[in-house]
C-alpha cells in the first residue's frame, strides 16, 4: 500500500515520489535504499548500481507513468525515497510540511 503523499503540493513532485515509491516496493529494495551510499559514486544521478538501475527501469512502467525525470529530479526523488527508507514516512512527511 502506498502512503498518502497529498501533503506534497507540487503535483509533478508528488507524482515522482509516488512513482519511485511504487518502483522501490516492486523491486523490494527498501533495505538497499536504507543502506546504500550513492555519494561514493557521485550521487544517484551518476549511479550505475544494478539495483538503482532496476528501480529506474521500474519507474518507467510504474504508476503514475511516465515520470519524465531529468537527472536532477531523479536524484532528488531518490534522495527523498532514501530519507523515507532511513527515517520513515512520518518523519519525511513532517519535514516536508515544516519546510512549507
N, CA and C atoms as an extended XYZ file, in Angstrom:
300
Properties=species:S:1:pos:R:3:atomname:S:1:resname:S:1:resid:I:1 pbc="F F F"
N         0.826       -1.176        0.000 N   UNK     1
C         0.000        0.000        0.000 CA  UNK     1
C         0.880        1.253        0.000 C   UNK     1
N         0.520        2.196       -0.824 N   UNK     2
C         1.266        3.435       -0.941 CA  UNK     2
C         0.680        4.451        0.039 C   UNK     2
N         1.535        5.081        0.860 N   UNK     3
C         1.015        6.105        1.765 CA  UNK     3
C         0.514        7.332        0.994 C   UNK     3
N        -0.208        8.164        1.683 N   UNK     4
C        -0.753        9.384        1.100 CA  UNK     4
C         0.341       10.447        1.015 C   UNK     4
N         0.605       10.922       -0.185 N   UNK     5
C         1.606       11.967       -0.395 CA  UNK     5
C         0.963       13.288       -0.791 C   UNK     5
N        -0.315       13.474       -0.498 N   UNK     6
C        -1.007       14.706       -0.872 CA  UNK     6
C        -0.480       15.942       -0.157 C   UNK     6
N         0.344       15.765        0.866 N   UNK     7
C         0.966       16.902        1.534 CA  UNK     7
C         2.030       17.559        0.651 C   UNK     7
N         2.454       16.877       -0.414 N   UNK     8
C         3.384       17.468       -1.386 CA  UNK     8
C         2.526       18.257       -2.367 C   UNK     8
N         2.622       19.556       -2.298 N   UNK     9
C         1.717       20.433       -3.049 CA  UNK     9
C         1.953       20.399       -4.552 C   UNK     9
N         3.208       20.321       -4.979 N   UNK    10
C         3.514       20.302       -6.403 CA  UNK    10
C         3.169       18.924       -6.981 C   UNK    10
N         2.221       18.894       -7.910 N   UNK    11
C         1.728       17.617       -8.457 CA  UNK    11
C         2.828       16.808       -9.129 C   UNK    11
N         3.713       17.465       -9.848 N   UNK    12
C         4.780       16.730      -10.536 CA  UNK    12
C         5.730       16.082       -9.522 C   UNK    12
N         6.123       16.839       -8.498 N   UNK    13
C         6.989       16.277       -7.451 CA  UNK    13
C         6.298       15.127       -6.734 C   UNK    13
N         5.005       15.304       -6.454 N   UNK    14
C         4.233       14.245       -5.800 CA  UNK    14
C         4.189       12.996       -6.670 C   UNK    14
N         3.950       13.165       -7.975 N   UNK    15
C         3.920       12.017       -8.885 CA  UNK    15
C         5.269       11.317       -8.948 C   UNK    15
N         6.353       12.082       -8.917 N   UNK    16
C         7.685       11.470       -8.937 CA  UNK    16
C         7.909       10.592       -7.711 C   UNK    16
N         7.539       11.092       -6.538 N   UNK    17
C         7.773       10.326       -5.320 CA  UNK    17
C         6.855        9.104       -5.250 C   UNK    17
N         5.613        9.248       -5.686 N   UNK    18
C         4.696        8.101       -5.713 CA  UNK    18
C         5.207        7.051       -6.697 C   UNK    18
N         5.651        7.493       -7.843 N   UNK    19
C         6.200        6.595       -8.853 CA  UNK    19
C         7.409        5.826       -8.306 C   UNK    19
N         8.319        6.543       -7.671 N   UNK    20
C         9.515        5.898       -7.118 CA  UNK    20
C         9.154        4.964       -5.967 C   UNK    20
N         8.187        5.347       -5.155 N   UNK    21
C         7.748        4.500       -4.053 CA  UNK    21
C         7.229        3.169       -4.598 C   UNK    21
N         6.398        3.233       -5.633 N   UNK    22
C         5.915        2.013       -6.295 CA  UNK    22
C         7.087        1.160       -6.776 C   UNK    22
N         8.039        1.804       -7.437 N   UNK    23
C         9.170        1.075       -8.027 CA  UNK    23
C        10.026        0.400       -6.957 C   UNK    23
N        10.318        1.112       -5.874 N   UNK    24
C        11.126        0.526       -4.796 CA  UNK    24
C        10.371       -0.638       -4.159 C   UNK    24
N         9.063       -0.492       -3.973 N   UNK    25
C         8.258       -1.606       -3.462 CA  UNK    25
C         8.358       -2.813       -4.383 C   UNK    25
N         8.160       -2.575       -5.677 N   UNK    26
C         8.171       -3.670       -6.640 CA  UNK    26
C         9.527       -4.383       -6.670 C   UNK    26
N        10.591       -3.606       -6.498 N   UNK    27
C        11.951       -4.178       -6.506 CA  UNK    27
C        12.359       -4.741       -5.145 C   UNK    27
N        11.489       -4.548       -4.149 N   UNK    28
C        11.807       -4.983       -2.777 CA  UNK    28
C        13.172       -4.431       -2.352 C   UNK    28
N        13.347       -3.130       -2.566 N   UNK    29
C        14.650       -2.504       -2.382 CA  UNK    29
C        14.707       -1.520       -1.208 C   UNK    29
N        13.774       -1.605       -0.271 N   UNK    30
C        13.785       -0.666        0.848 CA  UNK    30
C        15.027       -0.832        1.713 C   UNK    30
N        15.427       -2.046        1.982 N   UNK    31
C        16.622       -2.274        2.789 CA  UNK    31
C        17.860       -1.749        2.052 C   UNK    31
N        17.921       -1.983        0.755 N   UNK    32
C        19.022       -1.457       -0.050 CA  UNK    32
C        19.066        0.068        0.047 C   UNK    32
N        17.917        0.728       -0.108 N   UNK    33
C        17.866        2.189       -0.069 CA  UNK    33
C        18.288        2.713        1.296 C   UNK    33
N        18.005        1.964        2.333 N   UNK    34
C        18.381        2.375        3.685 CA  UNK    34
C        19.896        2.361        3.861 C   UNK    34
N        20.560        1.410        3.238 N   UNK    35
C        21.987        1.197        3.481 CA  UNK    35
C        22.911        1.774        2.405 C   UNK    35
N        22.421        1.950        1.200 N   UNK    36
C        23.275        2.339        0.076 CA  UNK    36
C        23.757        3.783        0.210 C   UNK    36
N        25.033        4.020       -0.104 N   UNK    37
C        25.597        5.364       -0.087 CA  UNK    37
C        25.948        5.781       -1.518 C   UNK    37
N        25.057        6.511       -2.181 N   UNK    38
C        25.312        6.898       -3.571 CA  UNK    38
C        26.427        7.925       -3.718 C   UNK    38
N        26.796        8.593       -2.616 N   UNK    39
C        27.840        9.616       -2.696 CA  UNK    39
C        29.188        9.011       -3.058 C   UNK    39
N        29.360        7.725       -2.804 N   UNK    40
C        30.606        7.048       -3.168 CA  UNK    40
C        30.821        7.015       -4.676 C   UNK    40
N        29.743        7.171       -5.443 N   UNK    41
C        29.843        7.133       -6.907 CA  UNK    41
C        29.384        8.438       -7.548 C   UNK    41
N        29.290        9.506       -6.765 N   UNK    42
C        28.901       10.794       -7.322 CA  UNK    42
C        27.430       11.105       -7.223 C   UNK    42
N        26.688       10.336       -6.442 N   UNK    43
C        25.259       10.578       -6.256 CA  UNK    43
C        24.397        9.703       -7.132 C   UNK    43
N        23.097        9.764       -6.895 N   UNK    44
C        22.154        8.937       -7.652 CA  UNK    44
C        22.156        9.262       -9.138 C   UNK    44
N        22.445       10.506       -9.500 N   UNK    45
C        22.415       10.895      -10.906 CA  UNK    45
C        23.452       10.118      -11.725 C   UNK    45
N        24.582        9.788      -11.104 N   UNK    46
C        25.665        9.125      -11.829 CA  UNK    46
C        25.818        7.655      -11.448 C   UNK    46
N        24.886        7.164      -10.667 N   UNK    47
C        24.962        5.811      -10.136 CA  UNK    47
C        24.674        4.761      -11.218 C   UNK    47
N        25.468        3.708      -11.212 N   UNK    48
C        25.218        2.600      -12.139 CA  UNK    48
C        25.010        1.279      -11.392 C   UNK    48
N        24.691        1.364      -10.105 N   UNK    49
C        24.450        0.152       -9.321 CA  UNK    49
C        23.266       -0.599       -9.927 C   UNK    49
N        23.364       -1.918      -10.056 N   UNK    50
C        22.282       -2.698      -10.677 CA  UNK    50
C        20.915       -2.520      -10.023 C   UNK    50
N        20.868       -2.351       -8.713 N   UNK    51
C        19.565       -2.190       -8.062 CA  UNK    51
C        18.986       -0.811       -8.368 C   UNK    51
N        19.813        0.218       -8.387 N   UNK    52
C        19.331        1.551       -8.753 CA  UNK    52
C        18.859        1.541      -10.202 C   UNK    52
N        19.581        0.846      -11.043 N   UNK    53
C        19.175        0.727      -12.453 CA  UNK    53
C        17.825        0.011      -12.550 C   UNK    53
N        17.650       -1.046      -11.775 N   UNK    54
C        16.388       -1.790      -11.781 CA  UNK    54
C        15.235       -0.906      -11.294 C   UNK    54
N        15.471       -0.126      -10.238 N   UNK    55
C        14.449        0.797       -9.742 CA  UNK    55
C        14.093        1.796      -10.841 C   UNK    55
N        15.102        2.330      -11.492 N   UNK    56
C        14.880        3.287      -12.584 CA  UNK    56
C        14.050        2.670      -13.707 C   UNK    56
N        14.347        1.440      -14.055 N   UNK    57
C        13.571        0.745      -15.085 CA  UNK    57
C        12.117        0.569      -14.652 C   UNK    57
N        11.910        0.208      -13.397 N   UNK    58
C        10.546        0.043      -12.876 CA  UNK    58
C         9.799        1.375      -12.873 C   UNK    58
N        10.517        2.455      -12.611 N   UNK    59
C         9.887        3.777      -12.609 CA  UNK    59
C         9.301        4.111      -13.979 C   UNK    59
N         9.861        3.534      -15.023 N   UNK    60
C         9.351        3.778      -16.371 CA  UNK    60
C         8.019        3.086      -16.637 C   UNK    60
N         7.655        2.106      -15.797 N   UNK    61
C         6.403        1.379      -16.032 CA  UNK    61
C         5.431        1.442      -14.848 C   UNK    61
N         5.896        1.890      -13.675 N   UNK    62
C         5.024        2.004      -12.508 CA  UNK    62
C         4.191        3.278      -12.590 C   UNK    62
N         3.001        3.256      -11.989 N   UNK    63
C         2.179        4.473      -11.974 CA  UNK    63
C         2.770        5.512      -11.016 C   UNK    63
N         2.469        6.764      -11.131 N   UNK    64
C         1.966        7.376      -12.354 CA  UNK    64
C         3.068        7.399      -13.409 C   UNK    64
N         2.744        6.990      -14.575 N   UNK    65
C         3.724        6.744      -15.630 CA  UNK    65
C         3.438        7.633      -16.832 C   UNK    65
N         4.389        8.119      -17.565 N   UNK    66
C         5.826        8.067      -17.291 CA  UNK    66
C         6.238        9.196      -16.351 C   UNK    66
N         7.318        8.992      -15.604 N   UNK    67
C         7.735       10.007      -14.646 CA  UNK    67
C         8.414       11.225      -15.277 C   UNK    67
N         8.987       11.084      -16.470 N   UNK    68
C         9.660       12.197      -17.141 CA  UNK    68
C        10.716       12.851      -16.263 C   UNK    68
N        11.633       12.075      -15.758 N   UNK    69
C        12.684       12.590      -14.893 CA  UNK    69
C        13.831       13.179      -15.701 C   UNK    69
N        14.375       14.269      -15.185 N   UNK    70
C        15.680       14.752      -15.615 CA  UNK    70
C        16.675       14.113      -14.647 C   UNK    70
N        17.947       14.296      -14.874 N   UNK    71
C        18.934       13.787      -13.925 CA  UNK    71
C        18.723       14.381      -12.546 C   UNK    71
N        18.403       15.670      -12.508 N   UNK    72
C        18.191       16.350      -11.233 CA  UNK    72
C        16.970       15.802      -10.497 C   UNK    72
N        15.835       15.659      -11.184 N   UNK    73
C        14.632       15.188      -10.498 CA  UNK    73
C        14.773       13.728      -10.076 C   UNK    73
N        15.478       12.927      -10.875 N   UNK    74
C        15.726       11.537      -10.476 CA  UNK    74
C        16.540       11.514       -9.187 C   UNK    74
N        17.605       12.298       -9.152 N   UNK    75
C        18.466       12.341       -7.978 CA  UNK    75
C        17.694       12.813       -6.741 C   UNK    75
N        16.929       13.883       -6.869 N   UNK    76
C        16.158       14.405       -5.738 CA  UNK    76
C        15.117       13.392       -5.268 C   UNK    76
N        14.432       12.778       -6.212 N   UNK    77
C        13.412       11.788       -5.855 CA  UNK    77
C        14.030       10.608       -5.124 C   UNK    77
N        15.162       10.137       -5.610 N   UNK    78
C        15.827        9.010       -4.955 CA  UNK    78
C        16.326        9.392       -3.561 C   UNK    78
N        16.800       10.620       -3.394 N   UNK    79
C        17.210       11.076       -2.059 CA  UNK    79
C        16.013       11.123       -1.120 C   UNK    79
N        14.863       11.572       -1.632 N   UNK    80
C        13.649       11.593       -0.810 CA  UNK    80
C        13.220       10.177       -0.431 C   UNK    80
N        13.274        9.265       -1.379 N   UNK    81
C        12.933        7.862       -1.103 CA  UNK    81
C        13.905        7.281       -0.075 C   UNK    81
N        15.171        7.636       -0.212 N   UNK    82
C        16.161        7.143        0.740 CA  UNK    82
C        15.887        7.698        2.143 C   UNK    82
N        15.456        8.942        2.217 N   UNK    83
C        15.092        9.525        3.516 CA  UNK    83
C        13.930        8.748        4.134 C   UNK    83
N        12.945        8.391        3.317 N   UNK    84
C        11.821        7.583        3.812 CA  UNK    84
C        12.330        6.231        4.302 C   UNK    84
N        13.233        5.617        3.549 N   UNK    85
C        13.775        4.309        3.937 CA  UNK    85
C        14.535        4.391        5.260 C   UNK    85
N        15.300        5.448        5.435 N   UNK    86
C        16.141        5.572        6.627 CA  UNK    86
C        15.384        6.097        7.850 C   UNK    86
N        14.504        7.087        7.639 N   UNK    87
C        13.890        7.782        8.772 CA  UNK    87
C        12.401        7.503        8.941 C   UNK    87
N        11.781        6.929        7.912 N   UNK    88
C        10.364        6.619        7.980 CA  UNK    88
C         9.500        7.666        7.296 C   UNK    88
N         8.333        7.226        6.874 N   UNK    89
C         7.383        8.086        6.170 CA  UNK    89
C         6.937        9.261        7.033 C   UNK    89
N         6.619        9.009        8.310 N   UNK    90
C         6.097       10.070        9.173 CA  UNK    90
C         7.097       11.215        9.332 C   UNK    90
N         8.365       10.898        9.532 N   UNK    91
C         9.385       11.950        9.661 CA  UNK    91
C         9.529       12.703        8.346 C   UNK    91
N         9.547       11.977        7.229 N   UNK    92
C         9.630       12.626        5.916 CA  UNK    92
C         8.457       13.586        5.743 C   UNK    92
N         7.263       13.124        6.024 N   UNK    93
C         6.069       13.954        5.882 CA  UNK    93
C         6.160       15.194        6.765 C   UNK    93
N         6.515       15.016        8.016 N   UNK    94
C         6.627       16.157        8.932 CA  UNK    94
C         7.690       17.147        8.487 C   UNK    94
N         8.815       16.652        7.975 N   UNK    95
C         9.867       17.544        7.485 CA  UNK    95
C         9.411       18.342        6.278 C   UNK    95
N         8.706       17.708        5.347 N   UNK    96
C         8.206       18.407        4.152 CA  UNK    96
C         7.183       19.462        4.549 C   UNK    96
N         6.291       19.107        5.447 N   UNK    97
C         5.277       20.067        5.898 CA  UNK    97
C         5.948       21.251        6.616 C   UNK    97
N         6.972       20.968        7.416 N   UNK    98
C         7.696       22.034        8.128 CA  UNK    98
C         8.395       22.985        7.161 C   UNK    98
N         8.925       22.437        6.070 N   UNK    99
C         9.620       23.268        5.076 CA  UNK    99
C         8.668       24.229        4.385 C   UNK    99
N         7.407       23.831        4.260 N   UNK   100
C         6.429       24.666        3.560 CA  UNK   100
C         5.719       25.532        4.559 C   UNK   100
